[in-house]
């Protein structure tokens, strides 16, 4: 019989990243005060599937942005690009491929490549699941903007996405975030959809943010941000991650159900110590990042104002 003393313990770093605390510490290190207050709910709405999953129409909701060739570098390895954001809900045909990018969000640029959109936009895998008879696919996917405040998401964007899902006769929705705020945004939208009769699963990497907000169902992948739908260039990983999410529709016993994927990003958990960690940067690097962030904020402010004027 194997004793517990014979089982190797995991290193201290090998636990889900505390993104809320990590980002608070990060912005304090950059010289910003007034720490962000994350959305928090003690309970969550819950909508069981009304019919078997194979006969349920599933919508896909993403925080990725359509590629805009006139807005600078948005490709693999691109730096934060505030100009590539979008400011209102958009929709696209699920029957064709789309070029969606995540250069506009605070993903983990050090440990992910931003080369394979299947890691953040699982439409091809979802189409394959539909062909195999696992689900029905809604005719459109929907993009959720993440650059507004929580109240705007709750009062404007969530109702708009609900209306589009209802128009498409969706029974359920998969929501796939990227950056920390993306995880909060889709959790708020999931709550609204569930409260109005549409079952949801959030597929994400920021466990603390989603659970703090109170998502009805959550598939947690302990991967770097930007890989909520599986490993890049690994179709097997992406298919397995999607299948776990689909099973969660069927198996969740009630609200605030979290299932952790058994897939591991790496045998070495050291990657978890890099994200927004000022202790691993020089003072010169911190000053440069502060200047970059200020420029991005100014660009985003100008774009928001131009959208309001338009």
C-alpha positions in Angstrom: 0.0 0.0 0.0 1.3 3.4 -0.9 1.5 5.9 2.0 0.9 9.6 1.7 4.5 10.2 2.5 5.5 8.5 -0.8 3.4 10.9 -2.9 5.4 13.9 -4.1 4.1 17.3 -3.0 3.6 20.0 -5.6 5.8 23.1 -5.3 4.2 26.1 -3.7 4.0 28.0 -7.0 2.0 25.2 -8.6 -1.5 26.6 -7.7 -3.9 28.8 -9.6 -2.5 32.4 -10.0 -4.2 34.9 -7.7 -4.9 37.4 -10.5 -6.9 39.8 -8.4 -4.1 40.3 -5.9 -1.4 40.0 -8.6 -2.9 42.9 -10.7 -3.5 45.0 -7.6 0.2 44.7 -6.6 1.3 45.3 -10.2 -0.6 48.6 -10.7 0.7 49.8 -7.3 4.2 49.0 -8.5 3.6 51.0 -11.6 2.6 54.0 -9.5 -1.2 53.8 -9.7 -3.4 54.1 -6.6 -7.1 53.3 -6.1 -7.0 49.5 -6.6 -9.6 48.0 -8.9 -12.7 46.6 -7.2 -13.7 43.3 -8.8 -17.3 42.2 -9.2 -18.4 39.9 -6.4 -21.5 37.9 -5.8 -22.2 35.3 -3.2 -24.7 33.4 -5.3 -25.4 32.7 -8.9 -28.4 32.0 -11.1 -28.6 28.6 -12.7 -30.5 27.3 -15.7 -30.4 23.5 -16.3 -30.5 22.4 -19.9 -34.1 22.2 -21.2 -33.3 19.5 -23.6 -30.5 16.9 -24.3 -27.2 18.6 -25.3 -27.4 17.0 -28.7 -30.6 18.9 -29.4 -29.4 22.1 -27.7 -28.3 25.1 -29.8 -25.1 26.5 -28.4 -23.9 30.0 -29.0 -20.2 31.0 -28.7 -19.3 34.3 -27.0 -15.8 35.7 -27.3 -13.8 38.7 -26.1 -11.3 38.5 -29.1 -11.3 41.3 -31.6 -11.8 41.1 -35.4 -8.5 41.8 -37.1 -8.2 45.5 -38.2 -5.3 45.8 -40.7 -5.3 49.6 -40.3 -4.7 49.4 -36.5 -1.1 48.3 -36.2 0.5 45.1 -35.2 -2.0 42.5 -33.8 -0.2 39.4 -34.8 1.8 36.8 -32.9 4.0 38.4 -30.3 2.4 41.8 -30.7 2.5 44.2 -27.8 -0.6 45.6 -26.1 -2.5 47.5 -28.8 -5.2 49.7 -27.5 -6.2 50.8 -31.0 -7.4 47.3 -31.8 -10.1 47.3 -29.2 -13.9 47.2 -30.0 -16.5 49.1 -28.1 -19.9 47.4 -28.9 -21.2 43.9 -29.2 -20.6 42.4 -32.7 -21.7 39.1 -34.3 -20.4 36.8 -36.9 -21.5 33.8 -39.0 -20.4 30.5 -37.4 -20.5 28.8 -40.8 -17.3 30.5 -41.9 -13.8 31.1 -40.5 -12.9 34.4 -38.9 -9.6 36.2 -38.1 -9.9 37.2 -34.4 -6.9 38.5 -32.5 -6.1 39.1 -28.8 -3.3 41.7 -29.1 -5.5 44.2 -27.3 -5.7 42.4 -24.0 -3.4 41.7 -21.0 -2.8 38.1 -21.8 0.4 36.3 -20.8 2.7 37.3 -23.7 5.8 35.6 -22.2 4.4 32.1 -22.1 2.0 32.0 -25.0 2.5 32.5 -28.7 -0.7 34.2 -29.9 -0.3 32.1 -33.1 -3.2 29.7 -32.9 -6.6 31.2 -32.5 -8.0 27.8 -31.6 -6.7 28.5 -28.1 -9.0 31.5 -27.6 -11.7 31.1 -30.3 -12.9 27.5 -30.4 -15.3 27.9 -33.3 -13.6 25.2 -35.5 -13.7 22.7 -32.6 -17.3 23.6 -31.9 -18.2 23.1 -35.6 -16.6 19.7 -35.5 -18.6 18.8 -32.4 -21.8 19.9 -34.2 -20.9 17.6 -37.2 -20.4 14.7 -34.8 -23.9 15.3 -33.3 -22.6 16.5 -29.9 -24.5 19.8 -30.1 -26.3 22.1 -32.5 -24.4 25.3 -33.4 -26.1 28.7 -33.3 -25.9 30.6 -36.5 -23.9 33.4 -35.0 -21.2 33.9 -32.5 -21.0 37.2 -30.5 -18.2 39.5 -29.4 -18.3 41.0 -25.9 -16.4 44.3 -25.3 -14.3 44.4 -22.2 -13.3 48.1 -22.1 -16.4 49.5 -20.3 -17.2 49.5 -16.6 -19.1 46.7 -14.8 -22.4 48.6 -14.9 -22.1 49.1 -18.7 -21.6 45.4 -19.1 -24.6 44.6 -16.9 -26.9 47.3 -18.3 -25.9 47.4 -22.0 -23.7 44.6 -23.3 -25.3 41.6 -21.4 -28.8 42.5 -22.5 -27.7 43.0 -26.1 -26.0 39.6 -26.2 -29.0 38.0 -24.6 -31.2 39.5 -27.3 -29.0 38.2 -30.0 -28.9 34.7 -28.4 -32.7 34.6 -28.2 -33.0 35.8 -31.8 -30.7 32.8 -32.8 -32.8 30.4 -30.6 -29.8 29.5 -28.5 -30.4 27.1 -25.6 -26.9 27.4 -24.2 -23.7 29.5 -24.5 -20.0 29.0 -24.2 -18.1 32.1 -23.1 -14.3 32.3 -23.7 -12.4 35.1 -22.1 -8.7 36.1 -22.4 -7.4 38.9 -20.0 -8.3 39.3 -16.3 -11.1 41.8 -17.0 -12.4 39.6 -19.9 -13.0 36.9 -17.3 -15.1 39.3 -15.2 -17.0 40.5 -18.3 -18.0 37.1 -19.5 -18.9 36.0 -15.9 -21.3 38.9 -15.6 -22.8 38.1 -19.0 -23.1 34.4 -18.1 -25.1 35.4 -15.0 -27.4 37.5 -17.1 -28.0 34.7 -19.6 -28.7 32.1 -16.9 -31.1 34.4 -15.2 -33.0 34.6 -18.5 -33.1 30.9 -19.3 -29.9 30.2 -21.2 -27.4 27.7 -19.7 -23.8 28.8 -19.8 -20.2 27.5 -19.3 -17.3 29.9 -18.9 -14.1 28.4 -20.2 -11.2 30.3 -18.6 -7.8 30.5 -16.9 -8.4 33.1 -14.1 -10.1 31.0 -11.5 -10.2 33.6 -8.7 -11.9 36.3 -10.8 -14.6 34.0 -12.2 -15.4 32.4 -8.9 -15.3 35.8 -7.1 -17.9 37.1 -9.6 -20.1 34.0 -9.2 -20.3 32.2 -12.6 -22.9 29.5 -12.8 -20.6 26.9 -14.5 -16.8 27.3 -15.0 -14.3 25.1 -16.7 -10.9 26.1 -15.4 -7.7 25.4 -17.4 -4.6 26.2 -15.4 -2.9 27.7 -18.5 -1.4 31.1 -19.2 -4.1 33.8 -20.1 -5.0 33.6 -23.8 -5.4 29.8 -23.8 -8.8 29.2 -22.4 -9.7 26.7 -25.1 -6.6 24.5 -25.0 -2.9 24.5 -25.9 -1.7 26.2 -29.1 -1.1 23.9 -32.1 -2.6 21.0 -30.2 -5.9 20.0 -31.7 -6.3 17.1 -29.2 -5.9 19.4 -26.3 -8.5 21.8 -27.8 -10.9 19.1 -28.5 -10.5 17.6 -25.0 -11.1 21.1 -23.4 -14.2 21.7 -25.4 -15.6 18.2 -24.5 -15.0 19.0 -20.8 -17.0 22.2 -21.2 -19.8 20.4 -23.0 -20.0 17.7 -20.3 -20.3 20.5 -17.7 -23.6 21.6 -19.3 -24.8 18.1 -18.6 -23.3 17.3 -15.2 -23.2 20.5 -13.1 -25.4 19.9 -10.1 -26.1 23.6 -9.4 -24.7 27.1 -9.5 -21.0 28.0 -8.9 -19.9 24.6 -10.2 -16.1 24.6 -11.1 -14.4 21.8 -12.9 -10.7 21.9 -13.4 -9.2 20.4 -16.6 -6.6 17.7 -15.9 -4.4 19.1 -18.7 -1.2 20.7 -17.6 0.6 23.5 -19.4 4.1 22.5 -18.2 5.8 20.2 -15.8 7.5 23.3 -14.4 5.2 25.7 -12.5 7.7 28.6 -12.7 5.7 30.3 -15.5 3.1 31.2 -12.9 5.5 33.5 -11.1 6.1 35.8 -14.1 2.7 37.3 -14.8 2.5 40.9 -13.5 5.3 40.3 -11.0 7.4 43.4 -10.4 9.8 41.4 -8.4 11.1 39.8 -11.6 11.6 43.2 -13.4 14.2 45.9 -13.2 13.2 49.5 -12.2 13.9 50.5 -15.9 11.6 47.9 -17.2 8.8 49.0 -14.8 9.2 52.6 -15.9 9.0 51.6 -19.5 5.9 49.5 -18.9 4.3 52.4 -17.0 4.9 54.7 -20.0 3.5 52.1 -22.4 0.4 51.7 -20.2 -0.2 55.4 -20.1 0.0 55.6 -23.9 -2.5 52.7 -24.2 -4.9 54.4 -21.8 -4.7 57.6 -23.7 -5.4 55.8 -27.0 -8.3 54.0 -25.5 -9.8 57.2 -24.0 -9.6 58.9 -27.4 -11.2 56.0 -29.1 -14.0 55.8 -26.6 -14.7 59.5 -27.0 -14.7 59.3 -30.8 -17.2 56.4 -30.6 -19.5 58.5 -28.3 -19.3 61.5 -30.7 -20.0 59.2 -33.7 
